[in-house]
Amino acid sequence: MTTHERQRAPAADPPAHGLPAPRVAADGLSDRTRWQTPDAVVVEVTGEIDVCTVARLEATLDDHLRAGPGVLRLDLGEVRFLGAAGLGVLMRARERAAALGIHLVLDAGRSHAAARALELLDRLRA
């Protein structure tokens, strides 16, 4: 029997249990303006803030900061994950708001993920 005549064993399917679940695409984050007056804006953010979704959050914050309210409150109470990329966006938003004379309030609400991340953000600021 030559090597060409050997029968090959049927290929086994790769095990599915060892693969990580795919990340949620950019639609894993949503935001809405919950309340707005000329002097104050409340933006509610829900979902996951990570490298896939920070562009949307940054664009939302930029739009509201450009409008120049006296107070911009970001309600993060329904955020399930807030990663390092999200912390970077929030740090830049704080700096920009301070430069524009806007009081930026980051409210973790009931979100443990946001509370932990904001605690770290406060430590980085000190």
N, C-alpha and C positions, 0 to 999 in steps of 0.2 A: 504494500500500500504506500503510495506516495503522499507527500504532505498535502497535495491538492485534493486527494481523495478522502482525507479524514473528515469525519463529520464533526461539526462544531456543536458544542453544547448550546442549547437555547439561552439567550441572554436573559438574565434575571432583571426584573424591574428594580430600580434603585429604591432603597427604603425611604418612605415618606416621613417617618418619624424623626429623622435627624436634621431636617431642614427647617430653618426659621420661617415663621409666617411673614408674608410680604408686608411691608410698611404701607400705611394708608397714604394715598396720594394727596396732593395739595388741597383736595376738598375735605380733608380731615379737620379743618378749622373753619369756623364761621364766626362772623361778627355782625353786629347790628347796632345802630344808634338807638338806644332805648329812650333817651331824653335829650332834648337840645333847646337851648335858649341862646341869645347872643353872648351871654356871659358864661355859660356852663354847658358841658356836653358829657353824657354818660354813654360809654360804649361797652356793650356786653360781648365777651369773647367766650366761645365754647369749643371744646374739642382738644386737639393736641397742638402744642406749639413746639415744633422741631424744625430741623433743617429743610424739610419739605414744605413747611407752611409759613415760615417767617417772612417771606416776601410779601405775602398778603397782609400780615399784621403790620409790617413796617409801612406799607402803602397806606393803610387805614390811619395809622398814627400820624404819618406825614400830612395827610389830607386835613385831619382835625387840627394839628398844630399850625398849619398854614392859615387856617381860618382865624386863629388867634383868640380863642375864648379865654376868659380869666381862669377857669378851672376845667381840666380834662380828667375825668375819672374813668379808669379802665377796670371794669368789673370782670375779674378772673374766676369767679365762684364756680363756674361750670367747666373749668379747664381740667382735663384728665392727665395731661403731661406737659411739663414746661422744661425743655432742655436747655443746653448751653447756648445754642443759637438764639433761642428766645430771650435768654438773659442778656445777650449782647444787644438785641434790639431794644429791650427795655432800658438798658444803661444808656444807649445813645439817645433814646426818647427823653430820658430824664435830663440829660445834658442839654439837649436842644430846647426843651421846655423851659429850663432855667434861664438859658440865654435869651429866650423870647419873653420872659416874665410871666409864663403860664404855670400855674400850680398843677402839677401832674400827680394824681392820686392813683396808686396801684392797690386795688382791693382784692385780696385773696378770697374773701367770702368763705364758703364751705369747702373749698378745694385744698386738700392736703398737699397736692403736687405744687400748686401755686404758692401756698404758704411756705413750704420748704425752700422753694426757689427764691422767693422774695426775701426770706431770711438770709440766704446766701448773698443776695444782691446788696442787702444792707451791710453785711460784713465786708464786702468788697469796697463799698463806698466809704467805710470808716477808716 
